[in-house]
Structure formats: structure tokens, C-alpha cells
Amino acid sequence: MVLKIFRWAEGRKGFKHSEFVFCSVLDVLVRNGFMRSAYWVVERVIDVNMYDFANILIDG
């Protein structure tokens, strides 16, 4: 469900996800074993050039 909402929001005109949103979605997916979907989220992070994402994952 979280990925559906994430994709829906991403499709809205002018909407931009924050690093916090990417991390939160990734956390939910990984904790529930949805690794393929989690991989897709990481690919989106790379696609949108969100380089601070790794720092947030490391620092919490």
C-alpha cells in the first residue's frame, strides 16, 4: 500500500518527495520483506539525484 501511495503522489503535478519520505517508504518495504519494491525505491533515489539519501540512511 505504501508504494501505491508513493507512486500516486509522485505522479501529481509539482509534487516532490523529500529524503525523509524516500527513507520512510524504504524502511516500511524492507521491514516487511518487499525487497524488489525497495530496490525500485532506491533506483528512484538515483534517478532524481537525491545524493543526501545515503547520508540519511547512515546517520539515521
C-alpha positions as CSV (number, residue, x, y, z in Angstrom):
1,M,0.0,0.0,0.0
2,V,2.8,2.4,0.9
3,L,4.3,2.0,-2.6
4,K,1.0,2.7,-4.3
5,I,0.6,6.0,-2.4
6,F,4.2,6.9,-3.1
7,R,3.8,6.3,-6.8
8,W,0.4,8.2,-6.8
9,A,2.0,11.2,-5.1
10,E,4.9,11.1,-7.4
11,G,2.6,11.4,-10.4
12,R,0.9,14.6,-9.0
13,K,2.0,17.8,-10.9
14,G,4.6,19.8,-8.9
15,F,5.0,17.2,-6.1
16,K,8.5,16.4,-5.0
17,H,9.4,13.7,-2.4
18,S,11.8,14.6,0.3
19,E,14.7,12.4,1.5
20,F,12.6,11.6,4.6
21,V,9.8,10.2,2.5
22,F,12.2,8.0,0.5
23,C,13.7,6.7,3.7
24,S,10.4,6.1,5.3
25,V,9.0,4.2,2.3
26,L,12.2,2.2,2.0
27,D,12.1,1.3,5.8
28,V,8.5,0.1,5.5
29,L,9.2,-2.0,2.4
30,V,12.4,-3.6,3.8
31,R,10.9,-4.4,7.2
32,N,8.1,-6.2,5.5
33,G,10.3,-8.1,3.1
34,F,9.3,-6.3,-0.1
35,M,12.9,-6.2,-1.4
36,R,12.0,-5.9,-5.1
37,S,9.9,-2.8,-4.3
38,A,12.6,-1.4,-2.0
39,Y,15.1,-1.8,-4.9
40,W,12.8,0.2,-7.1
41,V,12.7,3.0,-4.5
42,V,16.5,3.1,-4.4
43,E,16.6,3.3,-8.2
44,R,14.2,6.3,-8.0
45,V,16.5,8.0,-5.5
46,I,19.3,7.6,-8.1
47,D,17.1,8.8,-10.9
48,V,16.2,12.1,-9.1
49,N,19.8,12.7,-8.0
50,M,19.0,12.7,-4.3
51,Y,22.5,12.2,-3.1
52,D,21.9,13.1,0.6
53,F,19.8,9.9,0.8
54,A,22.8,7.8,1.7
55,N,23.8,10.1,4.5
56,I,20.3,9.9,6.0
57,L,20.4,6.1,5.9
58,I,23.8,6.1,7.6
59,D,23.1,8.8,10.2
60,G,19.5,8.0,10.8
